[in-house]
């Protein structure tokens, strides 16, 4: 699951670079959505990772 979160994070960064530079304004909104998905998956992987190690 950590691999998926990292993939969403890098996609969000790339989309943010293109979106915030004005190349494509819709990519900025996609970057926001991908960043939220990254945060949710990251928190979920932290919680599930702690439960398995106990």
N, C-alpha and C positions, 0 to 999 in steps of 0.2 A: 504494500500500500504506500510505502514511502516513495517508491519509484514513481507512482502515479502522481503523488503530490509534487514531486520535483519537476515532473513533466509539465503539469499545469502551471507551476511557478515560472518556468522558463518560457512557456507560451505566453503567459501574462506579461512578462518583461518584454518580449519581442513585440507583442501587440501594442504595449504601451509606448515603446520607442516609435513605432510607425504612427500610432494614433496621436501622440502628443506633439510630434513634429509637424503635423498638418498633412502628412502624406495621405492618410485616410482617417477621417474623423469618426467613422463607425468603429474602427479598431480600438479607439479609446474606451468605448462602452464595452466592447468584448474583453478588453484588458481588465476592466473593473469586475466583470462577472467571473473571469478566470481567476482573478486574485481572491475573490470571495470563496470560490471553490477550493483554491489552494489552502486558504486559512482553515476552512471546515475540515478538509481531509487531513491537514497537518495536525489539528487538535485531536481528531479521531484516532490517528495513528499513534499519537502520544498516549492517549488514554488506553487504547487497546494494547499497546506495547508494555505499559506498566502492569496491566492486569495479567498478562502472560508470564511476566518475569517473577511475579509473587508466588 
